[in-house]
Amino acid sequence: MKFSLSGAGPKGQAVIQRDLASLSPSYTREYALVVDRAQGSEIWDVDGRRYIDFMAGVAVLNVGHRHPAVVTAVQEQVDKFWHICLSDFFYPQAVDLAEKLQSIAPMDNTLIYLANSGTEAVESAIKLAMYKTGRSKFLGFLGAFHGRTLGSLSFTASKAVQRENYKPGVYVHHLPYPNPYRPQLLPSQNAGDAVLDYLEEQIFHSLLEPEDIAGILVEPIQGEGGYVVPAPGFFPRLREICDRYGILLMVDEIQSGVGRTGRWWAIEHEDVEPDIVCFAKGVGSGLPIGGIIARKEHMVWRPGSHGSTFGGNPVAAAAALATLNVIEQEGLIDKAAATGDMIMDSVREMQTRHPSIGDVRGRGLMIGIEFVLDQLTKERAVALRNTIIQDAFEEGLLLIPCGRNAIRMTPALNISPDMVKEGLQIFEKSLTKAEQLHLSRMTAV
Ligand SMILES: Cc1ncc(COP(=O)(O)O)c(C=O)c1O
């Protein structure tokens, strides 16, 4: 999306001018939001304008901005100590968090490695899979986003610009993601079977020995690639392939994890148990923490083979433990499922009067809405999608894009029904305006 200055007040404009003169041009920016403060699912900008937050800091603030229990945990930890280095010493906050993660893991008998971010979680998973299997080749998926450091970037295949001019270092062969709305292989076949037939009949015969593959890294719902829910049956068959050849099934739950989809982990919808889970984003409520959960039998690396100065920082660990406890104690997993159904029902109902809504999909509060110029050809309505996002921002609703022509709705799991209603009203108003602007190119449903 092209960044526009429109919508920012005078104070916001001044900050943006200084930002552009002092910060890296590699940041993309969605629109001219300059944040002053936030609470729950509301944000105020430096000019005093209020916004409803349907994006939660890019699917991070699962318990909302500044949840009081998280604020207290952070403040109490800051009063005790805030750094010592988990790679070299011990502290209970990291152990408490690790035990909590073990108790909610989607598989039994696990150990936890704590890092600082999503990309580091993925680096850790790559290294552990290499370490455990002694193999160095991997499978990934087109449309995937796994991070921007050189290991994770080897898997990221969401936008070409993210790889432009870089030479990622890990050997990854990318498969099409099993997208039921836009199947990339045989459209008549189940999208999951089509991808896995292609893997077994083509790739394993012509390109790669399956016994050379250390791991398959996959998002249980493809995030940046468009909030794509995989075709049914895909994951059980993928698990079976992994078991047959000793390949580790590594799931990236960085965006989909910690309750967002109506389960602790999105992979739980698929009835399979992974070998490694990558987590970050929602775990720490915005404080930098990430890591991996791995089966004990796989986490066999020796002392010194992996570590980090800041990973599992005590303040971030305290925030993470408080976040997970809030999700559990306030019943936010069920709430995410119910609110998500409510939003998807409402947007599907809008679909009857808005011909540009091609597909509404998701689980819980990980919702994608794909816009098209024509329901039959599914021509991508990129400009229309961008108009909706910019207009909604100017009207007081924060949305962000995903994929080439989709919008994601990822509010906090505890957003109130009134705020959801208010947000959806703004969304439909912006959608109506965008359709009027781009209508001449559209056909009726
Ligand atoms: C699925 C997924 N994996 C990995 C990452 C990278 O996380 P980070 O930006 O914390 O490095 C992201 C970030 O958006 C993500 O959505």
The ligand as a Tripos MOL2 file, in Angstrom:
@<TRIPOS>MOLECULE
LIG
   16    16     1     0     0
SMALL
NO_CHARGES

@<TRIPOS>ATOM
      1 C1          3.6840  -15.6670   10.9070 C.3       1 LIG1
      2 C2          4.8160  -14.7560   11.2620 C.ar      1 LIG1
      3 N1          6.0440  -15.2630   11.4600 N.ar      1 LIG1
      4 C3          7.0790  -14.4860   11.7670 C.ar      1 LIG1
      5 C4          6.9480  -13.1180   11.9140 C.ar      1 LIG1
      6 C5          8.1380  -12.2740   12.2600 C.3       1 LIG1
      7 O1          8.0090  -11.7690   13.5460 O.3       1 LIG1
      8 P1          8.9090  -10.5190   14.0180 P.3       1 LIG1
      9 O2          8.4460   -9.3340   13.2520 O.co2     1 LIG1
     10 O3          8.6450  -10.4290   15.5000 O.co2     1 LIG1
     11 O4         10.3170  -10.8650   13.7190 O.co2     1 LIG1
     12 C6          5.6940  -12.5370   11.7090 C.ar      1 LIG1
     13 C7          5.5150  -11.0870   11.7940 C.2       1 LIG1
     14 O5          4.5900  -10.5100   11.3010 O.2       1 LIG1
     15 C8          4.5960  -13.3840   11.3780 C.ar      1 LIG1
     16 O6          3.3840  -12.8870   11.1620 O.3       1 LIG1
@<TRIPOS>BOND
     1     1     2 1
     2     2     3 ar
     3     2    15 ar
     4     3     4 ar
     5     4     5 ar
     6     5     6 1
     7     5    12 ar
     8     6     7 1
     9     7     8 1
    10     8     9 2
    11     8    10 1
    12     8    11 1
    13    12    13 1
    14    12    15 ar
    15    13    14 2
    16    15    16 1
@<TRIPOS>SUBSTRUCTURE
     1 LIG1         1 GROUP 0 **** ****
